Amino acid sequence: MTGTGGTGHDRADRIAVSRRAVLAGAAATVTAVALGACSKESSTTGSATTSGPGSSSSGTASTAASVAPSTAAEEEGRYVPPAHGGSWETVDAADVGWSAEGLEAVARLAETSNSSTLTVLVGGRLVLERYFAGSTAESVQDIASCQKSVTSTLVGMSVERGELELDQPVSDLLPVGWSKAGPAAEGAITIRHLLTMTSGLHPRRLTRVAEPGVTFDYNTAAYQKLRPALEEATGSDIDALSRERLFDPVGMSPLAVWEPRPDLPQFRDPTGALEWGLKLPARDMARFGLLALRKGTWGADELVSAAWFDEAWTSSPAQVDYGYLWWLLGRRQGARNRVPEDWVAALGAGDQKVFVVPSLDLVVTRQGAAAKEATEARSSFDGDLISALLAARA
């Protein structure tokens, strides 16, 4: 990440730490909301394929129907789970090329690293699902910056509908003053710049510090302008838009919701705008990961084209391991040797994670509090979890 000054960034860092602390506090007190329909999809007893021997010491596992891979289409990864309330199929680790013992080691790592939920999907089926520290399949959590990859997908849907263009100035959709850069500088910033974290705006002050498109600077405040821009372009609020185009089509639960974050200084940008968060239970995070794994196709329905994901997972000229609001972990400089190049991720504060690896037909989600150091997105725990997962390959 490129720095932009001494004392300004020092203050920005203090604000960021405060912001992350609030998100971490929210993570530590995961909200459990019980709905009648949810009870059809989960319980606190373990199933044969989602928990191994002695699994009670590694959290609870949600129940699901257990099957072995069957048809050729399913072998190719076409299985998708039914809508919320239906029974999500599971599969034995050995049947899909994984080690049950290795996955137990992944579960132990998660449990001892402040995790509240963990899911591992292979071919769309659950091969591991665990809940820790009192969490259940009905627990919801602000997924922090993992939401950015959800927004990326919504932007792709809007682009393909002709509602907005990537090189369209943000100022076409938002009134003057959406930043603190002044009208001329604002007018040079496009939707693409917000997607690639290359707006040239200071990440906390929203003042102009660089030419747009030149410098990568992880900037949540600038990213948050995509929500009102999408709402203006589509004529729909973010929650209704997501529900219509994404949440309902992939069968997410009624628990999935966008809402303003707490009205605290660290969640207001210099223009006075309040950040929004996205709250999801673990299985809804997994559904989004599975849609990404299938590059926009859910069953027989194409919600967004594979071409969009190919573009979104292409390295930004300014940052080799970042695309359109997705982290490209397999392309990260210094990545561990065995990490597949197509390993991409949605990452958020408190180590919220959605890993997507098409070459392994793999989706992994993790919720909880920060495993180690508090960060906005990337963390050293990424490497720990990736290493444990790779070691679990049979």
C-alpha positions in Angstrom: 0.0 0.0 0.0 1.3 3.4 -0.8 1.5 5.9 2.0 0.6 9.6 1.5 2.1 11.5 4.4 3.2 11.4 8.0 0.9 13.0 10.6 -2.3 12.7 8.5 -1.8 8.9 8.1 -0.8 8.6 11.7 -4.2 10.1 12.7 -5.9 7.9 10.0 -4.3 4.8 11.5 -5.7 5.7 14.9 -9.2 6.1 13.5 -8.8 2.8 11.6 -7.7 1.0 14.8 -10.8 2.4 16.6 -13.0 1.4 13.7 -11.6 -2.1 13.7 -12.0 -2.4 17.4 -15.7 -1.7 17.1 -16.1 -4.3 14.4 -14.1 -6.7 16.5 -16.3 -6.1 19.5 -19.4 -6.8 17.4 -17.8 -10.0 16.2 -17.1 -11.1 19.8 -20.8 -10.7 20.6 -22.2 -12.4 17.5 -25.9 -11.8 17.2 -28.0 -15.0 17.1 -31.4 -14.5 15.5 -33.7 -17.6 15.5 -36.3 -17.9 12.8 -38.6 -20.8 12.4 -37.4 -21.6 8.9 -33.8 -21.7 10.1 -34.5 -24.7 12.3 -35.1 -26.8 9.2 -31.5 -26.1 8.1 -29.5 -26.6 11.2 -29.3 -27.9 14.8 -26.5 -28.2 17.3 -25.9 -31.9 16.7 -23.1 -33.0 14.3 -23.6 -35.0 11.1 -21.4 -37.8 10.0 -19.8 -35.9 7.2 -19.4 -32.5 8.8 -17.8 -33.6 12.0 -15.2 -36.2 12.8 -14.7 -38.3 15.9 -14.7 -36.3 19.1 -16.1 -33.3 17.3 -17.8 -31.9 20.4 -14.4 -30.5 21.4 -14.2 -28.6 18.2 -17.5 -26.8 18.3 -20.9 -27.8 16.9 -21.7 -29.0 13.4 -24.9 -28.2 11.6 -26.9 -31.1 10.3 -27.3 -31.7 6.5 -28.2 -34.6 4.2 -25.2 -36.7 3.4 -24.7 -38.0 -0.1 -21.8 -39.2 -2.3 -21.1 -37.5 -5.6 -23.3 -39.1 -8.2 -24.0 -37.8 -11.7 -21.3 -36.5 -14.1 -22.9 -33.0 -13.9 -22.5 -33.0 -10.2 -18.9 -34.2 -10.5 -18.3 -31.1 -12.6 -19.5 -29.0 -9.7 -23.0 -28.2 -10.8 -24.7 -29.0 -7.5 -26.1 -26.0 -5.7 -27.9 -26.2 -2.3 -31.7 -25.6 -2.1 -33.0 -22.3 -0.9 -32.8 -21.4 2.8 -34.7 -24.0 4.8 -33.8 -26.9 2.6 -31.2 -29.5 3.4 -27.7 -28.7 2.3 -25.9 -31.9 1.1 -22.7 -33.0 2.6 -19.9 -35.2 1.4 -17.2 -37.3 3.0 -13.8 -35.8 2.8 -12.1 -38.9 1.3 -14.7 -39.0 -1.6 -13.6 -35.6 -2.8 -9.8 -35.9 -2.3 -9.5 -34.4 1.2 -8.2 -35.8 4.5 -10.7 -36.0 7.3 -7.8 -35.7 9.8 -6.5 -32.7 7.9 -9.8 -31.0 8.0 -10.1 -31.7 11.7 -6.7 -29.8 12.0 -8.3 -26.9 10.1 -11.2 -26.9 12.5 -8.9 -26.9 15.5 -6.9 -24.0 14.1 -10.2 -22.1 13.6 -11.4 -22.9 17.1 -8.2 -21.7 18.7 -8.0 -18.6 16.6 -11.1 -16.7 17.8 -13.4 -18.1 15.1 -17.2 -18.3 15.5 -18.0 -20.1 12.3 -16.2 -22.2 9.7 -17.5 -23.8 6.5 -15.6 -25.7 3.8 -17.4 -26.6 0.6 -16.1 -28.9 -2.1 -18.2 -29.2 -5.3 -20.8 -27.0 -3.5 -21.4 -29.6 -0.8 -20.4 -29.2 2.8 -17.3 -31.2 3.8 -16.8 -29.3 7.1 -19.1 -27.0 9.1 -18.4 -25.9 12.6 -19.7 -23.3 15.1 -17.8 -22.1 18.1 -18.3 -20.1 21.2 -22.0 -20.4 21.2 -22.5 -19.5 17.6 -25.0 -21.4 15.4 -26.2 -21.5 11.8 -28.6 -18.7 12.8 -25.9 -16.3 14.1 -25.3 -13.3 11.9 -22.3 -11.1 11.8 -21.2 -7.9 10.0 -18.9 -9.4 7.4 -16.8 -6.2 7.3 -14.9 -5.7 4.1 -16.0 -9.0 2.7 -19.0 -7.0 1.6 -16.8 -5.3 -1.0 -16.7 -8.4 -3.1 -20.5 -8.6 -2.9 -20.7 -5.0 -4.1 -18.3 -5.9 -6.9 -20.8 -8.6 -8.0 -23.7 -6.2 -7.8 -21.7 -3.6 -9.9 -21.1 -6.3 -12.5 -24.8 -7.0 -12.7 -25.6 -3.4 -13.1 -22.9 -2.9 -15.8 -24.3 -5.9 -17.7 -27.8 -4.4 -17.6 -26.5 -1.1 -19.0 -27.3 0.9 -15.8 -23.8 2.2 -15.3 -20.3 2.0 -16.9 -17.0 1.3 -15.3 -15.4 4.4 -16.8 -18.3 6.6 -15.8 -17.4 9.4 -13.4 -18.8 8.9 -10.0 -20.0 12.5 -10.1 -22.5 11.4 -12.8 -24.3 9.6 -10.0 -23.5 11.5 -6.8 -23.8 15.2 -6.1 -20.8 17.6 -5.8 -19.2 17.1 -2.4 -19.3 13.3 -2.2 -15.6 13.7 -1.3 -13.4 16.4 0.0 -11.4 16.7 -3.2 -13.3 19.5 -4.9 -15.5 19.2 -8.0 -12.7 19.0 -10.6 -10.9 16.2 -8.8 -14.1 14.4 -8.1 -15.0 14.5 -11.7 -11.9 12.6 -12.7 -12.7 9.6 -10.4 -14.6 6.7 -12.1 -16.5 3.7 -10.9 -13.5 1.6 -12.0 -11.2 3.7 -9.7 -13.4 2.9 -6.7 -13.4 -0.8 -7.6 -9.6 -1.0 -7.8 -8.8 1.3 -4.8 -7.1 3.7 -7.1 -9.3 6.8 -6.5 -6.3 9.0 -5.5 -8.2 10.0 -2.4 -6.8 9.9 1.1 -8.3 6.9 2.8 -9.7 8.9 5.8 -9.8 12.6 4.7 -11.1 11.9 1.2 -8.9 14.7 -0.1 -6.9 14.3 -3.4 -3.4 13.0 -2.9 -2.7 11.3 -6.2 -3.9 11.1 -9.8 -6.8 8.6 -10.1 -5.7 5.2 -11.5 -2.1 5.5 -10.5 -1.7 4.5 -6.9 -3.3 1.7 -4.8 -4.4 2.8 -1.4 -6.9 0.6 0.5 -9.8 3.1 1.0 -13.0 2.0 2.6 -14.4 5.5 2.8 -14.1 5.9 -1.0 -15.4 2.4 -1.6 -18.5 3.2 0.5 -19.6 5.7 -2.3 -20.4 2.7 -4.5 -23.5 2.0 -2.5 -25.3 5.3 -3.2 -23.9 5.3 -6.7 -25.5 1.9 -7.3 -28.7 3.0 -5.7 -28.9 6.1 -8.0 -28.0 4.0 -11.1 -30.6 1.3 -10.4 -33.3 3.3 -8.7 -33.3 0.8 -5.8 -32.0 0.8 -2.3 -29.0 -1.5 -1.7 -31.0 -4.0 0.4 -33.8 -4.4 -2.1 -31.3 -4.5 -5.0 -29.3 -7.3 -3.3 -32.4 -9.2 -2.3 -33.8 -9.2 -5.9 -30.6 -9.8 -7.8 -28.5 -11.9 -5.5 -29.8 -12.9 -2.1 -33.1 -14.5 -3.3 -31.7 -16.1 -6.5 -29.1 -18.0 -4.5 -31.5 -18.9 -1.6 -30.0 -16.7 1.1 -31.9 -16.5 4.4 -34.1 -13.6 5.6 -31.2 -12.9 8.0 -29.0 -11.4 5.2 -29.3 -7.6 5.5 -27.6 -4.3 4.7 -27.9 -1.7 7.4 -26.1 1.4 8.6 -23.3 0.8 11.1 -23.4 2.3 14.6 -23.5 6.1 14.5 -20.0 6.5 15.9 -17.3 8.9 14.7 -15.2 6.1 13.2 -18.0 5.1 11.0 -18.6 8.6 9.5 -16.5 9.9 6.7 -15.4 13.5 6.4 -18.5 14.3 4.3 -20.7 13.1 7.2 -21.9 10.0 5.4 -22.4 6.9 7.6 -20.9 3.6 6.6 -23.2 0.6 5.8 -22.5 -2.9 6.9 -23.7 -6.3 5.5 -24.7 -8.9 8.0 -24.8 -12.6 7.0 -24.9 -16.0 8.7 -22.1 -18.4 7.7 -24.1 -20.4 5.1 -25.1 -17.2 3.3 -21.4 -16.3 3.1 -20.9 -19.8 1.6 -23.7 -19.3 -0.9 -22.0 -16.1 -2.2 -18.7 -17.9 -2.4 -20.3 -20.7 -4.3 -21.8 -18.2 -6.8 -18.3 -16.8 -7.3 -16.8 -20.2 -7.7 -19.4 -20.9 -10.4 -18.5 -17.5 -11.9 -22.0 -16.1 -11.7 -24.1 -19.2 -12.5 -26.5 -20.7 -10.0 -27.9 -23.9 -11.2 -29.4 -23.2 -14.6 -29.4 -19.4 -14.0 -26.7 -17.0 -15.0 -26.9 -14.1 -12.5 -23.8 -12.3 -13.9 -21.5 -13.5 -16.6 -18.3 -15.5 -16.2 -16.6 -12.7 -18.1 -17.4 -10.3 -15.2 -15.5 -12.6 -12.7 -12.7 -13.0 -15.2 -12.4 -9.2 -15.3 -12.9 -8.8 -11.5 -10.2 -11.3 -10.8 -7.6 -9.7 -13.1 -4.8 -7.9 -11.4 -5.1 -4.1 -11.2 -2.2 -2.3 -12.9 -1.5 -0.6 -9.5 -1.7 -3.8 -7.3 -0.9 -7.3 -8.5 -2.9 -9.0 -5.8 -6.1 -6.9 -6.1 -8.8 -6.9 -8.7 -12.3 -5.3 -8.6 -12.8 -5.4 -4.8 -11.4 -9.0 -4.6 -8.0 -10.0 -3.2 -6.0 -12.2 -5.6 -4.1 -14.2 -3.0 -2.6 -16.6 -5.5 -0.9 -13.7 -7.3 0.4 -12.0 -4.1 4.1 -11.4 -4.2 5.8 -13.7 -1.7 2.8 -16.1 -1.7 3.7 -19.5 -0.4 4.7 -21.9 -3.2 1.8 -24.2 -3.2 -1.0 -21.6 -3.3 -3.0 -22.0 -6.5 -2.8 -19.0 -8.7 -6.6 -18.8 -8.9 -7.0 -18.5 -5.1 -9.1 -15.4 -4.6 -10.7 -14.0 -1.5 -13.2 -11.6 0.1 -11.4 -10.4 3.3 -12.7 -8.2 6.1 -11.7 -6.8 9.5 -11.6 -9.3 12.3 -10.5 -12.0 9.8 -13.9 -12.4 8.1 -13.0 -14.5 5.1 -14.5 -16.1 1.9 -11.9 -18.1 0.0 -12.7 -19.2 -3.5 -10.4 -21.6 -5.4 -11.9 -22.8 -8.8 -9.0 -25.2 -9.5 -9.8 -27.0 -6.2 -13.6 -26.6 -6.5 -13.3 -25.1 -3.1 -15.1 -22.4 -1.0 -14.1 -21.7 2.6 -15.7 -19.1 4.9 -14.6 -18.0 8.4 -16.3 -15.6 10.8 -15.2 -14.4 14.2 -12.9 -11.9 15.9 -9.3 -11.2 14.8 -7.2 -14.3 15.0 -4.0 -12.3 15.7 -3.4 -8.7 14.8 -6.3 -6.4 13.9 -6.3 -5.4 10.2 -8.7 -4.0 7.7 -8.5 -7.0 5.4 -5.3 -9.0 4.9 -3.7 -10.6 7.9 -1.0 -13.1 8.8 -3.9 -15.6 9.6 -4.6 -15.8 5.9 -1.3 -17.7 5.5 -2.0 -20.0 8.5 -5.5 -20.9 7.3 -4.3 -21.5 3.7 -1.4 -23.7 4.9 -3.8 -25.8 7.0 -6.2 -26.2 4.1 -3.5 -27.2 1.7 -2.1 -29.7 4.2 -5.6 -31.2 4.4 -5.6 -32.2 0.7 -5.4 -36.0 0.6 
